[in-house]
């Protein structure tokens, strides 16, 4: 399996204001994602998804207001255990995006945050 950065997300209050910032500054196109009683945004460039800008609500409540990269791993279970054994912290429970995709957000011992992702 090729390892790569798959995605980046920014979770903040007032996502629509920051969405507009990146539309103007980077040239991304915002696509609305219905989250029930509010909308998050998938940011596209030339029709290709590049990032997400999300409200700090619902499943994203409590995430830090930083760009979070998503790194692909072979085994989410193994990587989460390694995170803990190497002094890291798991910030979210494992979440599923589709039938075969799962991820969790972690913090390394220095305080840096990222997500690890697997397809199974």
Secondary structure, 3 states (H helix, E strand, C coil): CCCCEEEEEEEECCHHHHHHHHHHHCCCEEEEEECCCCEEEEEEECCEEEEEEEECCHHHCCCCCCEEEEEECCCHHHHHHHHHHCCCEECCCCEEEECCEEEEEEECCCCCEEEEEEEC
